[in-house]
Amino acid sequence: MKITFRQVDAFRTVVSTGTVTEAAAMLGISQPAVSRLISDLETEVGFQLFQRSGRVLVPTVEARLLVEEVRQAVTGMERIKESAVNIGKFKHARLNLVTTPTFSAQLAPDLIGKFALARPEAMARMEIEANDDSVEWMVSQNYDFGITTSKPANPSFESIVVNEDDVYCVVPDAHPLAAKTIVHARDLAQENFISYMPSSQFRYQIDNFFDAKGIERKMQYETRTTDAICRLIARGLGVSVVGSSETHLKTMPGCVAVPFAAPLNFNAVLFWSKNKPVSAVGQDFLDVVKASISPD
């Protein structure tokens, strides 16, 4: 059996993104090249790695077993290469942060930017993983901090709420609901609804809320981030319920955010492992985060 690093890297990336298109963009290669690497790996291991569900590639049971080993192997190789470069440049301090896509566009970069002012000589890596479970696993292994929408249930993690956002119904600017001061669940009955991906904990809360009220929506589109949802809404493809700041949503052209009446929580939670000591650079980052929460 001859398995290459490129094959396992493509496999890991497709598992994380869920599509060949996103994996190709992350890896900087063509979609056919990604498909070929996956096909070659399936030939080598002797079993199917993915099943197609709409536009999403869903890992098989066998693939889920394999991916944990692959992640450890790929992460180990990446750390060896980066450590060699950093030691050569005398840059030993490095912060490793992993986040779900929800916070990859604004919150996580903002925190890294504040950290850079305090430790301009330190390196920082921001990894993006598709769901909370993946983020928790990476923090338990070798990442300093993770950011998700909920506190980890695992008692081996310590956490703090970094940000608490309100929940809004977002509609196209010409939609009748745009004139309301508050939107209720019943207002969205039979509306085309644009959802977060099924791996999102916030998606799980939203679906449970509508199911409990017996309100049916037309579930036609899914994507990973709030910004992407708003872009689809601006094109008139549907409506959604999102968690974000009103200030940020106002920057999204072509759509209107109206407060949504629901007991839903949308928090940004920073967490880290209790089972390993926080490094000096990690403590500096934690101090920066805490200061941003309570600037006084």
C-alpha positions in Angstrom: 0.0 0.0 0.0 1.4 3.4 -1.1 -0.4 6.3 0.5 1.0 9.8 -0.2 0.9 12.9 2.0 -1.0 14.8 -0.8 -3.7 12.1 -0.7 -4.2 12.3 3.1 -4.1 16.1 3.1 -6.8 16.2 0.4 -8.9 13.6 2.3 -8.6 15.6 5.6 -9.5 18.8 3.8 -12.6 17.4 2.1 -13.8 15.9 5.4 -13.4 19.4 7.0 -15.0 21.4 4.2 -17.6 18.9 3.0 -17.1 19.8 -0.7 -14.4 19.3 -3.3 -14.8 22.9 -4.4 -13.9 24.3 -0.9 -11.2 21.8 -0.5 -9.6 22.7 -3.8 -9.7 26.4 -2.8 -8.0 25.7 0.5 -5.4 23.5 -1.0 -4.7 25.8 -3.9 -5.2 23.1 -6.5 -7.9 22.2 -9.1 -11.2 20.4 -8.3 -10.2 17.5 -10.6 -6.9 17.2 -8.8 -8.7 16.9 -5.5 -11.1 14.3 -6.9 -8.2 12.3 -8.3 -6.3 12.3 -5.0 -9.4 11.0 -3.2 -10.0 8.3 -5.8 -6.4 7.2 -5.6 -6.6 7.0 -1.8 -9.8 4.9 -2.0 -8.0 2.6 -4.4 -5.1 2.3 -1.9 -7.2 1.7 1.2 -9.8 -0.5 -0.5 -13.0 1.1 0.6 -15.2 4.1 -0.2 -14.5 7.3 1.7 -17.4 9.5 0.8 -21.1 9.4 -0.1 -22.8 12.3 -1.9 -25.7 14.0 -0.2 -26.8 16.8 -2.5 -23.8 19.1 -2.9 -22.1 17.8 0.2 -19.7 14.8 0.5 -20.5 12.9 3.7 -17.7 10.7 5.1 -18.5 7.0 5.3 -18.1 5.2 8.7 -14.8 3.8 7.6 -13.6 7.3 6.6 -14.6 8.7 10.0 -12.4 6.1 11.6 -9.5 6.9 9.3 -9.7 10.6 9.6 -8.6 10.8 13.2 -5.4 9.0 12.4 -4.9 11.2 9.3 -5.4 14.4 11.3 -2.8 13.3 13.8 -0.3 12.4 11.1 -0.9 15.5 9.0 -0.8 17.8 12.0 2.5 16.1 13.2 4.1 16.6 9.8 3.0 20.3 9.6 4.3 20.9 13.1 7.7 19.4 12.3 8.1 21.5 9.2 7.0 24.7 10.9 9.1 24.1 14.0 12.2 23.7 11.9 11.5 27.0 10.2 10.7 28.8 13.4 13.7 27.6 15.2 15.9 28.7 12.3 14.4 32.2 12.5 14.5 32.2 16.4 10.7 32.6 16.5 9.8 30.1 19.2 6.6 31.8 20.5 3.5 30.7 18.6 -0.2 30.8 19.3 -2.4 28.1 17.8 -6.1 29.1 17.5 -8.9 27.0 15.9 -12.4 28.2 15.2 -15.6 27.2 13.5 -16.3 29.1 10.2 -18.8 31.3 12.0 -16.1 33.3 13.7 -13.4 33.0 11.0 -14.3 36.2 9.2 -14.5 38.7 12.0 -14.1 37.7 15.7 -11.1 35.4 15.5 -9.1 37.8 13.2 -10.0 40.7 15.5 -8.7 38.8 18.6 -5.5 37.9 16.8 -5.1 41.5 15.7 -5.3 42.7 19.3 -2.9 40.0 20.4 -0.4 41.1 17.7 -0.3 44.5 19.3 0.7 43.0 22.6 3.1 40.4 21.1 4.2 41.6 17.7 7.1 39.1 17.6 4.9 36.1 18.2 3.6 33.8 15.4 -0.1 32.9 15.2 -1.9 30.2 13.4 -5.7 30.3 12.8 -7.2 27.0 11.7 -10.8 26.6 10.6 -12.8 23.5 11.3 -16.3 22.6 10.2 -17.9 21.8 13.6 -17.6 22.1 17.3 -16.5 18.4 17.8 -13.5 18.9 15.4 -12.5 22.1 17.2 -12.7 20.4 20.6 -10.6 17.5 19.3 -7.9 19.8 18.0 -7.7 21.8 21.3 -7.4 18.6 23.2 -4.5 17.5 21.0 -2.2 20.5 20.3 -4.0 23.8 19.8 -3.9 26.4 22.5 -7.5 27.7 22.1 -10.7 27.1 20.3 -13.7 29.2 19.5 -17.2 27.8 19.1 -20.8 28.8 19.8 -21.3 26.8 23.0 -19.4 25.9 26.1 -17.8 22.4 25.8 -19.7 19.8 27.8 -16.4 18.0 28.5 -15.1 19.0 32.0 -11.5 18.9 30.9 -12.0 22.3 29.2 -12.0 25.7 30.7 -14.0 28.4 28.9 -15.2 32.0 28.8 -17.9 33.7 26.8 -16.1 36.2 24.6 -19.1 37.7 22.9 -22.9 37.6 23.2 -24.8 38.5 20.1 -28.6 38.9 19.5 -30.6 36.8 17.1 -32.1 38.3 14.0 -34.3 37.3 11.1 -32.6 38.4 7.9 -34.8 39.1 4.8 -34.3 40.7 1.4 -34.7 44.4 1.7 -37.9 44.3 -0.5 -39.5 41.5 1.6 -42.7 42.3 3.4 -41.2 41.2 6.7 -38.5 44.0 6.4 -41.0 46.5 7.6 -41.7 44.7 10.9 -40.2 45.7 14.2 -40.0 42.1 15.4 -40.4 38.7 13.5 -42.0 35.7 15.1 -41.5 32.1 14.1 -45.0 31.9 12.6 -44.1 34.7 10.2 -41.6 32.3 8.5 -44.0 29.4 7.9 -43.4 28.0 4.3 -40.7 30.6 3.6 -37.6 29.5 1.7 -35.1 29.2 4.6 -31.4 29.5 4.3 -29.7 27.5 7.0 -26.3 27.0 8.6 -24.7 23.6 7.9 -26.1 20.7 9.9 -22.8 20.6 11.9 -23.6 24.0 13.5 -24.9 23.9 17.1 -26.8 27.1 16.4 -28.6 25.4 13.4 -29.6 22.6 15.8 -31.1 25.2 18.2 -33.0 26.9 15.4 -34.4 23.7 14.0 -35.5 22.5 17.4 -37.3 25.8 18.0 -39.3 25.6 14.8 -40.0 21.9 15.2 -41.4 22.5 18.8 -43.8 25.0 17.4 -44.8 22.8 14.5 -43.8 25.4 11.9 -42.6 24.1 8.6 -40.0 26.0 6.5 -38.8 25.3 2.9 -35.3 24.0 3.7 -33.6 24.6 0.3 -30.2 26.2 0.9 -27.3 25.7 3.4 -24.0 27.3 4.0 -21.4 27.7 6.7 -21.2 31.4 7.6 -23.5 34.3 8.4 -21.9 36.4 5.7 -22.6 33.7 3.1 -26.2 33.4 4.3 -26.7 37.2 3.9 -25.3 37.1 0.4 -27.8 34.4 -0.6 -30.6 36.4 1.0 -29.6 39.5 -0.9 -30.0 37.6 -4.1 -33.6 36.8 -3.1 -33.1 33.1 -2.4 -34.9 33.1 1.0 -34.8 34.3 4.6 -32.9 33.1 7.6 -32.4 33.4 11.4 -28.8 34.3 12.3 -26.7 35.3 15.3 -24.7 38.4 14.8 -24.3 42.0 15.9 -26.7 44.4 14.4 -23.8 46.6 13.4 -22.3 43.9 11.3 -25.5 42.9 9.7 -26.1 46.5 8.6 -23.0 46.2 6.5 -24.6 43.4 4.5 -26.0 45.0 1.3 -29.4 43.9 -0.1 -30.9 42.6 3.1 -32.5 43.8 6.4 -32.1 42.4 9.9 -35.1 42.4 12.2 -35.1 41.2 15.8 -36.3 37.6 16.1 -38.6 36.6 19.0 -37.0 33.4 20.3 -35.1 32.2 23.4 -32.0 31.4 21.3 -28.5 32.1 22.4 -25.6 33.0 20.0 -22.4 33.2 21.9 -18.8 33.1 21.0 -17.0 30.9 23.5 -13.2 30.7 23.9 -12.0 27.5 25.5 -8.7 25.7 26.3 -7.6 22.4 27.9 -7.1 22.0 31.6 -4.9 19.0 30.9 -1.9 20.9 29.7 -0.3 24.1 31.0 -1.1 27.4 29.2 2.1 28.6 27.5 3.5 32.1 28.1 2.2 33.3 24.7 -1.1 31.6 25.4 -1.5 33.4 28.7 -0.7 36.7 26.9 -3.5 36.0 24.4 -5.9 35.1 27.2 -5.1 38.3 29.0 -5.8 40.2 25.8 -9.1 38.4 25.3 -10.2 39.1 28.9 -9.2 42.8 28.6 -11.4 43.0 25.4 -14.4 41.7 27.3 -13.9 44.0 30.3 -11.8 46.9 29.1 -12.1 48.7 32.4 
